[in-house]
Amino acid sequence: MTVADIFTVMGTDESVLDKRPLPKQSVLKSGTLDTVSALGGALPTKQGGVVWFALLNNQGNVETFRNLQEKLLNTLQQTLGSVTSPPELMPTQNSSTALSHAELWTRLPN
């Protein structure tokens, strides 16, 4: 199993993140609660390899935080170059037996 089996792969998986201008091929998980916005995952790049990150913003406007997160990731991708995802960021399941992200989360032990 890879992180792409659980997190959203931008440009491939349908998710709530589709409405956000985030780099294609990035593998992401987001979260929001009151005045907190979080975004974590991996961004495949040409010059830097896979850039792993966790962004946590607190005590402010969530939309502003999201805009800054998007700007940071897009700037990283533009600066370091985009590439096709390496195997460690590709889902391991074949499409005929793949579970949705929601189904995977319900099968994880508590």
C-alpha positions, 0 to 999 in steps of 0.5 A: 500500500502507498500513500496514494491508496489513502490520500487524494491524487490531484488530477486523478481522484475525485475529492473535495480538493478538486475545487482548489488550484493545487498541483496535479500529481500531488498526493494530499490530505486536508483538514479544516476546523474552525480557524485551522486549516491543514494540508499535508502530503507529497509533491513530485518534482523534477529537481527536488524529488518527492517533497513531503510537507505538512502545513498547519495554519491557525488563528486566522481566516481559513480561505486566506490560509488555503490561498497561501497553501495553494500559492506555496505548492504551485510555486514549489512545482514551478520552481522545481519542475513537474514530473510524472509521479514515481511509483511510491506516489502511485496507487497500488490497487488496480481500478477494477478492485479499487476502493474509494478513499471513504471505503478505505478509511472505514476499514482502518482499525480504530 
